[in-house]
Amino acid sequence: MFRKLYDWVMSLAGSRHAPAGLFAVSFAESSFFPIPPDVMLAPMVLARPDRAYRLAALCTLASVLGGMLGYAIGFYLQGLGHWLLALLGHADGEAAFRHWFDQWGLWVILIKGLTPIPYKLVTIASGLAHFSFVTFMWASVVTRGARFFLTATLLKYYGPAVQEEFEKRMTLYTMILLGLIVAAVAALKVLG
């Protein structure tokens, strides 16, 4: 099952429509969509390492623009923002974000923007908390850019070896990734 899905994503990653799909996923993930853009970015860089930085820039731009939408949802459409946070399992997201910001300030955005924690939580909660939009924007550019350019660089230079290893043990690594995601969600619930 994983092999067919992997082969399909790799073929899509090499298609002429892949950049538009990457842009759409990156934009939507920052405000409401559940799938992270790394799922498309990684195979696209593996398929076309010569475009690694162009793809990382596209991913960053779309993610920051999507983050603006997430911020606007929280700022202007509080009801929708609270509903989305509750849907994502973080009904107390605004209160938690305010607590984290009071404790750690800007570091909340800088750290969460780099991690696999859903960025939409940060964007919507930032709008709900009326966090400084200018600071939110530059922090988003820095963190999202760092994340996607680091991913692209690692895959560009070490991707073929990583890809070969992954293909040999695809099921094992998929299970490990799923376990890490579950652990991250559980940690968020405990810390939130």
Secondary structure, 3 states (H helix, E strand, C coil): CHHHHHHHHHHHHCCCCHHHHHHHHHHHHCCCCCCCCHHHHHHHHHHCHHHHHHHHHHHHHHHHHHHHHHHHHHHHCHHHHHHHHHHCCCCCHHHHHHHHHHHHCCHHHHHHHHCCCCHHHHHHHHHHCCCCHHHHHHHHHHHHHHHHHHHHHHHHHHHHHHHHHHHHCHHHHHHHHHHHHHHHHHHHHHHC
